[in-house]
Amino acid sequence: MGHREDLLEGAKRCLLAKGFVRTTARDIVKESGTNLASIGYHYGSKDALLAQAYVSLVEGMGDAFDGDGTVDAAAPRSLERFERVWANIIATMKDPGSVWRLSMEVLAMGDRLPEVRAHLATAQREAGRGLVPLMMGGREEDVSDATADTLGSFYVTLMTGLIAQWTFDPGSAPDAERITAGLRQVVEAAASAEGGASTGGAP
C-alpha cells in the first residue's frame, strides 16, 4: 500500500481503539508507519482523515447490512424486507465496541470536532442513498438526489435514533420486530385516514 492507504488503515485502527477526540496525528503516524507531512498531503488534515476513516469503516459493513444477500429473498418494498434489513443493522449495534459508538461521540463532542462533523454531515446523503436499495431494491447509482434527500434521509434518521438507543440503553432498545410493528401501525393509520377522507368521513 502507498502512504494514502496506510494512513487510512492506521486511522481506522486508531478510531476503533481510541475514538475521535483521543486520537492524535502522532497516533495515526505511529500506527500507519508514515509521517506527519503525509497526512496534510493526502487528506488535508487529521480530522478530514478521521472522517474518511469512519466512512470507510461504515462502508465495510455493507455485507452485514444485507446479510450476505439473504435480504434479497424478501420482496423489495415489503415489510418483511424492511424487518430483515433492520435486524441485520441492529445486529451490528449490539457489540459494546461497535463502530457506531463513534457516531455518538461526534454528536456529543461535535463542537470539539467541527471538521469531522462537517465531513460526516456531507456524507449523510450518500449514506441514505445506500440504504434505499437495501429496502426498496434496485441499484444505488439509480437513486435520485430527491429520493436520497427524502426516503434516504428517513432511513438515516431512523438509524441515528437506533444507534443512540442501543448505545445508551441496550436493554430497552427496540429490535427490528418492534420497529416494523410501529411502521405497520403508521401505514395502517395513514391508509385509514385517507380512506375516511375519500368518503367524506362517512362511517
Long-range contacts (C-beta under 8 A, 24 or more apart in sequence): 3-32, 3-34, 3-38, 3-41, 3-42, 4-38, 4-42, 4-43, 6-32, 6-33, 6-34, 7-32, 7-34, 7-38, 7-39, 7-42, 7-43, 7-49, 8-49, 8-52, 8-53, 8-56, 10-34, 11-49, 11-50, 11-52, 11-53, 12-53, 12-56, 12-57, 14-53, 15-50, 15-53, 15-54, 15-57, 15-99, 15-102, 16-57, 16-97, 16-99, 19-101, 19-102, 19-105, 20-50, 20-54, 20-102, 20-105, 20-106, 20-109, 20-113, 20-116, 21-105, 21-109, 21-112, 21-113, 23-50, 45-115, 47-113, 47-114, 47-115, 47-116, 47-119, 48-115, 48-119, 50-116, 51-115, 51-116, 51-119, 51-120, 51-123, 52-119, 54-99, 54-102, 54-116, 54-120, 55-119, 55-120, 55-123, 57-99, 57-102, 58-99, 58-127, 61-92, 61-99, 62-130, 64-88, 64-89, 64-91, 64-92, 65-89, 65-92, 65-134, 66-134, 71-134, 76-135, 76-136, 76-137, 76-138, 77-135, 77-136, 77-137, 79-180, 79-183, 79-184, 81-135, 82-135, 82-180, 82-183, 83-176, 83-177, 83-179, 83-180, 84-176, 85-134, 85-135, 85-176, 86-162, 86-176, 86-179, 86-180, 87-175, 87-176, 87-177, 89-159, 89-162, 90-162, 90-166, 90-173, 90-175, 90-176, 93-162, 93-163, 93-166, 93-167, 93-173, 94-166, 94-170, 98-166, 98-167, 100-163, 100-166, 100-167, 101-167, 103-160, 103-163, 104-163, 104-164, 104-167, 104-168, 107-164, 124-153, 124-156, 125-149, 125-152, 125-153, 127-152, 127-156, 127-159, 128-152, 128-153, 128-154, 128-155, 128-156, 131-155, 131-156, 131-159
